[in-house]
């Protein structure tokens, strides 16, 4: 029985195709550079989760 082909995903940083397999050292990224770019975005708080304003405790 043939081994199934590895799943191909897009690098979250640059969009390049990446094979999803154990040998892909930087998965889901295509390279260390793309991984570090993403890590830097987290470190500088460039990524944010949208939130609504908390309710006004004085409003009734």
N, CA, C and O atoms as a DFTB+ gen file, in Angstrom:
240 C
 N C O
     1  1       0.849      -1.180       0.000
     2  2       0.000       0.000       0.000
     3  2       0.892       1.240       0.000
     4  3       1.826       1.338       0.795
     5  1       0.606       2.167      -0.878
     6  2       1.411       3.374      -1.012
     7  2       1.125       4.343       0.133
     8  3      -0.001       4.457       0.618
     9  1       2.169       5.025       0.539
    10  2       2.022       6.030       1.586
    11  2       1.304       7.240       1.003
    12  3       1.619       7.655      -0.112
    13  1       0.335       7.824       1.736
    14  2      -0.402       8.969       1.197
    15  2       0.512      10.183       1.023
    16  3       1.480      10.356       1.764
    17  1       0.201      10.999       0.059
    18  2       0.971      12.213      -0.191
    19  2       0.807      13.159       0.997
    20  3      -0.273      13.227       1.585
    21  1       1.866      13.891       1.356
    22  2       1.753      14.816       2.483
    23  2       0.786      15.945       2.162
    24  3       0.648      16.364       1.013
    25  1       0.136      16.414       3.180
    26  2      -0.800      17.528       3.033
    27  2       0.006      18.793       2.732
    28  3       1.075      19.003       3.307
    29  1      -0.500      19.622       1.844
    30  2       0.153      20.875       1.490
    31  2      -0.648      22.012       2.125
    32  3      -1.860      22.114       1.935
    33  1       0.057      22.876       2.891
    34  2      -0.578      24.038       3.512
    35  2       0.146      25.293       3.044
    36  3       1.259      25.212       2.524
    37  1      -0.471      26.434       3.222
    38  2       0.137      27.718       2.868
    39  2       0.871      28.279       4.084
    40  3       0.352      28.231       5.199
    41  1       2.050      28.798       3.878
    42  2       2.801      29.454       4.944
    43  2       1.982      30.657       5.401
    44  3       1.583      31.473       4.570
    45  1       1.722      30.787       6.707
    46  2       0.916      31.906       7.187
    47  2       1.557      33.276       6.951
    48  3       0.857      34.288       6.925
    49  1       2.865      33.314       6.780
    50  2       3.550      34.594       6.604
    51  2       3.624      35.034       5.141
    52  3       3.352      36.192       4.824
    53  1       3.997      34.103       4.248
    54  2       4.225      34.506       2.858
    55  2       3.301      33.826       1.845
    56  3       3.208      34.271       0.701
    57  1       2.622      32.759       2.251
    58  2       1.700      32.083       1.353
    59  2       2.314      30.971       0.515
    60  3       1.615      30.352      -0.286
    61  1       3.599      30.706       0.682
    62  2       4.270      29.640      -0.072
    63  2       3.745      28.275       0.364
    64  3       3.394      28.095       1.530
    65  1       3.687      27.314      -0.554
    66  2       3.249      25.954      -0.222
    67  2       4.268      25.261       0.676
    68  3       5.474      25.354       0.449
    69  1       3.770      24.564       1.701
    70  2       4.621      23.838       2.649
    71  2       4.052      22.432       2.817
    72  3       2.850      22.273       3.033
    73  1       4.899      21.416       2.722
    74  2       4.472      20.036       2.966
    75  2       4.319      19.834       4.462
    76  3       5.235      20.141       5.226
    77  1       3.164      19.318       4.893
    78  2       2.916      19.066       6.307
    79  2       3.413      17.667       6.634
    80  3       2.663      16.693       6.566
    81  1       4.690      17.582       6.990
    82  2       5.289      16.304       7.345
    83  2       6.379      16.554       8.381
    84  3       6.861      17.680       8.504
    85  1       6.776      15.530       9.124
    86  2       7.767      15.710      10.192
    87  2       9.089      16.317       9.719
    88  3       9.766      16.996      10.491
    89  1       9.456      16.083       8.487
    90  2      10.706      16.616       7.966
    91  2      10.653      18.119       7.712
    92  3      11.695      18.754       7.549
    93  1       9.467      18.688       7.675
    94  2       9.319      20.135       7.462
    95  2       9.614      20.836       8.785
    96  3       8.729      21.003       9.625
    97  1      10.847      21.236       8.952
    98  2      11.348      21.747      10.228
    99  2      10.581      22.960      10.762
   100  3      10.411      23.084      11.975
   101  1      10.124      23.840       9.904
   102  2       9.511      25.088      10.351
   103  2       7.990      25.102      10.203
   104  3       7.376      26.158      10.358
   105  1       7.364      23.956       9.907
   106  2       5.927      23.948       9.654
   107  2       5.147      24.603      10.780
   108  3       5.533      24.414      11.933
   109  1       4.124      25.328      10.551
   110  2       3.461      25.552       9.267
   111  2       4.137      26.612       8.401
   112  3       3.631      26.954       7.332
   113  1       5.282      27.136       8.859
   114  2       5.988      28.147       8.079
   115  2       6.939      27.483       7.089
   116  3       7.320      26.326       7.263
   117  1       7.319      28.220       6.053
   118  2       8.207      27.650       5.041
   119  2       9.670      27.781       5.440
   120  3      10.520      27.055       4.924
   121  1       9.971      28.694       6.347
   122  2      11.358      28.922       6.724
   123  2      11.446      29.531       8.115
   124  3      10.447      29.956       8.695
   125  1      12.663      29.563       8.632
   126  2      12.893      30.200       9.930
   127  2      12.570      31.689       9.849
   128  3      12.059      32.268      10.808
   129  1      12.864      32.303       8.718
   130  2      12.587      33.728       8.529
   131  2      11.104      34.030       8.701
   132  3      10.740      34.956       9.425
   133  1      10.247      33.256       8.041
   134  2       8.802      33.472       8.157
   135  2       8.325      33.216       9.595
   136  3       7.452      33.920      10.103
   137  1       8.900      32.215      10.230
   138  2       8.547      31.921      11.618
   139  2       8.900      33.101      12.525
   140  3       8.115      33.479      13.394
   141  1      10.084      33.680      12.319
   142  2      10.516      34.810      13.134
   143  2       9.709      36.072      12.860
   144  3       9.471      36.865      13.772
   145  1       9.294      36.263      11.635
   146  2       8.421      37.400      11.311
   147  2       7.121      37.286      12.089
   148  3       6.650      38.269      12.660
   149  1       6.542      36.103      12.114
   150  2       5.294      35.883      12.845
   151  2       5.511      36.061      14.350
   152  3       4.695      36.691      15.022
   153  1       6.594      35.515      14.875
   154  2       6.905      35.660      16.297
   155  2       7.086      37.132      16.660
   156  3       6.627      37.576      17.713
   157  1       7.747      37.881      15.798
   158  2       7.932      39.319      16.030
   159  2       6.622      40.069      16.053
   160  3       6.458      41.008      16.833
   161  1       5.681      39.671      15.207
   162  2       4.367      40.317      15.196
   163  2       3.635      40.079      16.511
   164  3       2.967      40.976      17.025
   165  1       3.760      38.873      17.053
   166  2       3.155      38.592      18.364
   167  2       3.852      39.402      19.451
   168  3       3.193      39.969      20.323
   169  1       5.187      39.460      19.403
   170  2       5.959      40.153      20.440
   171  2       5.675      41.649      20.470
   172  3       5.698      42.266      21.535
   173  1       5.408      42.232      19.309
   174  2       5.119      43.672      19.250
   175  2       3.627      43.963      19.365
   176  3       3.185      45.101      19.211
   177  1       2.867      42.916      19.639
   178  2       1.405      43.012      19.794
   179  2       0.711      43.543      18.540
   180  3      -0.284      44.263      18.625
   181  1       1.254      43.175      17.368
   182  2       0.609      43.543      16.111
   183  2      -0.675      42.747      15.895
   184  3      -1.611      43.223      15.252
   185  1      -0.709      41.543      16.435
   186  2      -1.920      40.727      16.347
   187  2      -2.807      41.076      17.531
   188  3      -2.348      41.097      18.673
   189  1      -4.056      41.345      17.264
   190  2      -4.989      41.691      18.334
   191  2      -6.301      40.968      18.103
   192  3      -6.712      40.741      16.965
   193  1      -6.943      40.615      19.180
   194  2      -8.251      39.982      19.123
   195  2      -9.284      41.079      19.331
   196  3      -9.246      41.764      20.354
   197  1     -10.203      41.264      18.395
   198  2     -11.203      42.317      18.568
   199  2     -12.110      42.008      19.758
   200  3     -12.482      40.861      20.002
   201  1     -12.445      43.046      20.472
   202  2     -13.319      42.881      21.635
   203  2     -14.297      44.041      21.681
   204  3     -14.006      45.139      21.208
   205  1     -15.436      43.785      22.247
   206  2     -16.401      44.860      22.418
   207  2     -16.109      45.567      23.739
   208  3     -15.484      44.994      24.631
   209  1     -16.555      46.787      23.857
   210  2     -16.344      47.555      25.081
   211  2     -17.123      46.911      26.231
   212  3     -18.218      46.388      26.024
   213  1     -16.563      46.947      27.432
   214  2     -17.287      46.370      28.565
   215  2     -18.554      47.170      28.839
   216  3     -18.608      48.361      28.531
   217  1     -19.572      46.538      29.411
   218  2     -20.802      47.272      29.679
   219  2     -20.565      48.422      30.670
   220  3     -19.730      48.324      31.568
   221  1     -21.307      49.490      30.486
   222  2     -21.208      50.648      31.365
   223  2     -21.919      50.343      32.671
   224  3     -23.133      50.138      32.664
   225  1     -21.206      50.305      33.800
   226  2     -21.857      49.942      35.072
   227  2     -22.837      51.012      35.569
   228  3     -23.681      50.722      36.417
   229  1     -22.740      52.226      35.062
   230  2     -23.661      53.274      35.503
   231  2     -24.942      53.298      34.681
   232  3     -25.934      53.899      35.095
   233  1     -24.929      52.654      33.525
   234  2     -26.141      52.610      32.686
   235  2     -27.117      51.582      33.247
   236  3     -26.715      50.551      33.788
   237  1     -28.368      51.873      33.112
   238  2     -29.366      50.953      33.624
   239  2     -30.236      50.404      32.560
   240  3     -31.131      49.608      32.844
